[in-house]
Amino acid sequence: MNKKGQALVEFIIILPVFLMLILAVFDYVKIMQTKMSLESAIEEITLDQNTQLDSDLVLKTESVDGIKTYTLSKKVDITSPVLSAIISDTYNVKVTRSIHE
């Protein structure tokens, strides 16, 4: 029995699954990294309303009954075939903060 040939066939079968999982992990990390940067940016915005934003960030503000709500969002491109099958090709990361005026 040829053990080397069997190991090669098993490796070839497992490799695409392993690569897709690695890409999914990278996309998940990219989404979480974007969320953390949005958390930091919205914290700056709530402290100083004159903060300059990057062009790819979308800021919405709304004020109701003395409570001002800031929503900051950014689209993240998904490259993994696993995650793009579950969610769309782009994922919209949103962060919301409310403060009393």
C-alpha positions in Angstrom: 0.0 0.0 0.0 1.4 3.4 -1.0 1.1 5.7 2.1 2.7 8.7 0.3 0.0 8.7 -2.4 -2.8 8.4 0.1 -1.4 11.4 2.1 -1.1 13.5 -1.0 -4.7 12.8 -2.0 -5.9 13.6 1.5 -3.9 16.9 1.5 -5.4 17.9 -1.9 -8.9 17.2 -0.6 -8.4 19.2 2.6 -6.4 22.2 1.2 -9.3 24.1 -0.4 -11.4 23.8 2.7 -8.5 25.0 4.8 -7.8 28.0 2.5 -11.4 29.0 2.6 -11.4 28.9 6.4 -8.3 31.0 6.5 -9.8 33.6 4.2 -12.9 33.7 6.3 -10.8 34.3 9.4 -9.0 37.2 7.6 -12.3 38.8 6.6 -13.7 38.4 10.1 -10.6 40.1 11.5 -11.0 42.9 8.9 -14.6 43.5 10.0 -13.7 43.6 13.7 -10.7 45.9 13.0 -13.0 48.3 11.1 -15.5 48.1 14.0 -12.8 49.0 16.5 -11.6 52.0 14.4 -15.3 53.2 14.1 -15.6 52.9 17.9 -12.6 55.2 18.3 -13.8 57.6 15.6 -17.3 58.0 17.1 -15.8 58.6 20.5 -13.8 61.5 19.0 -16.9 62.8 17.3 -19.0 62.8 20.5 -16.3 64.7 22.3 -15.4 67.1 19.5 -18.0 67.8 16.8 -15.3 69.4 14.5 -13.6 66.1 13.8 -12.7 65.5 10.2 -13.8 62.1 8.8 -12.4 60.0 6.0 -14.4 60.1 2.8 -15.5 56.4 3.1 -17.2 56.9 6.4 -20.9 57.8 6.7 -22.0 59.9 9.7 -25.7 60.4 10.5 -26.9 62.5 13.5 -30.3 62.8 14.9 -31.6 64.6 17.9 -34.8 63.6 19.7 -36.0 64.8 23.1 -32.6 66.1 24.1 -30.7 62.9 23.1 -28.4 63.2 20.2 -27.6 60.0 18.4 -24.6 59.5 16.2 -24.3 56.6 13.7 -21.1 56.0 11.9 -20.8 53.4 9.2 -18.4 52.0 6.7 -18.6 49.3 4.0 -16.1 46.4 4.2 -15.4 44.3 1.1 -15.6 40.6 1.7 -13.1 38.4 -0.2 -13.8 35.0 1.3 -16.2 32.7 -0.7 -17.4 31.3 2.6 -18.5 34.6 4.1 -19.7 36.1 0.8 -22.1 33.1 0.5 -23.5 33.9 4.0 -23.5 37.7 3.7 -23.1 39.9 0.7 -19.9 40.9 -1.1 -19.8 44.0 1.1 -20.6 44.2 4.8 -21.8 47.5 6.4 -20.3 48.0 9.8 -22.2 50.4 12.0 -21.5 52.0 15.4 -24.1 54.1 17.3 -23.6 56.4 20.3 -26.2 58.5 22.1 -25.5 61.4 24.4 -27.7 63.8 26.4 -27.4 67.4 25.3 
